């Protein structure tokens, strides 16, 4: 597992991440949004519009299997990181 996925899992265990529908409900708190590369076009469009409106960075580098494995859950397509420190570290690890 790469460093970025490890950091996503760590943020989730630290209660600094939202999953799926929770992201839409807490969009004002999210700093970075991961959208699975295999998410449906409708889902991708809905979340990307919200990201554009709230000026949130988004990433589609990982598929749902990788995101699910990083979180220890099944069928995860959307992950929102709410902590600025985690966001900075994750963006650095993506580059």
C-alpha positions in Angstrom: 0.0 0.0 0.0 1.4 3.4 -0.9 1.9 6.3 1.5 -1.2 8.2 0.4 -3.6 5.3 1.1 -1.9 4.8 4.4 -2.5 8.5 5.3 -6.2 8.2 4.2 -6.6 5.2 6.5 -4.9 7.1 9.4 -7.2 10.1 8.9 -10.2 7.9 9.0 -9.1 6.2 12.2 -8.4 9.7 13.7 -12.0 10.7 12.9 -10.8 13.3 10.4 -12.5 11.8 7.3 -16.0 11.3 6.0 -17.3 8.5 3.8 -19.8 8.6 1.0 -23.1 10.4 1.8 -21.5 12.0 4.9 -19.3 14.0 2.6 -22.3 15.8 1.0 -23.7 16.5 4.5 -20.4 18.0 5.8 -19.0 19.5 2.6 -18.1 22.8 4.4 -15.7 20.9 6.6 -13.9 18.9 3.9 -10.5 20.0 2.6 -9.7 17.2 0.2 -12.0 14.8 -1.6 -11.1 11.4 -3.1 -13.5 10.1 -5.7 -12.9 6.6 -6.9 -11.9 6.3 -10.5 -14.5 3.6 -11.0 -17.4 5.7 -9.5 -20.4 6.3 -11.8 -20.5 9.4 -14.0 -23.5 10.7 -12.0 -21.7 10.3 -8.7 -18.5 11.9 -10.1 -20.5 14.9 -11.5 -22.4 15.5 -8.3 -19.3 15.5 -6.1 -17.2 17.5 -8.6 -19.8 20.2 -8.7 -19.8 20.5 -4.9 -16.0 20.6 -4.9 -16.0 23.4 -7.4 -18.6 25.4 -5.4 -16.8 25.0 -2.1 -13.3 25.3 -3.6 -12.2 21.8 -2.5 -9.4 19.9 -4.1 -10.3 16.5 -5.5 -8.4 13.4 -6.5 -9.4 10.5 -8.7 -6.2 8.5 -8.7 -7.5 5.5 -6.8 -10.3 3.0 -7.5 -12.9 1.8 -5.0 -10.9 -1.3 -4.2 -7.8 0.6 -3.1 -9.9 3.1 -1.1 -11.9 0.4 0.6 -8.7 -1.6 1.5 -7.1 1.5 3.0 -10.1 2.1 5.2 -10.8 -1.5 6.1 -14.3 -1.2 4.7 -16.2 -2.4 1.6 -17.5 -0.6 -1.4 -16.1 2.9 -0.7 -16.2 5.4 -3.6 -16.0 8.8 -1.8 -13.6 9.8 1.0 -13.4 13.4 2.3 -10.5 14.6 4.5 -11.6 17.3 7.0 -8.2 18.1 8.6 -5.9 20.7 7.1 -2.8 19.0 8.4 -3.8 15.6 6.8 -4.6 17.5 3.6 -1.2 19.1 3.4 0.6 15.8 4.1 -1.6 13.9 1.6 -1.1 16.5 -1.2 2.7 16.3 -0.6 2.6 12.5 -0.8 0.6 12.7 -4.1 3.3 14.8 -5.8 
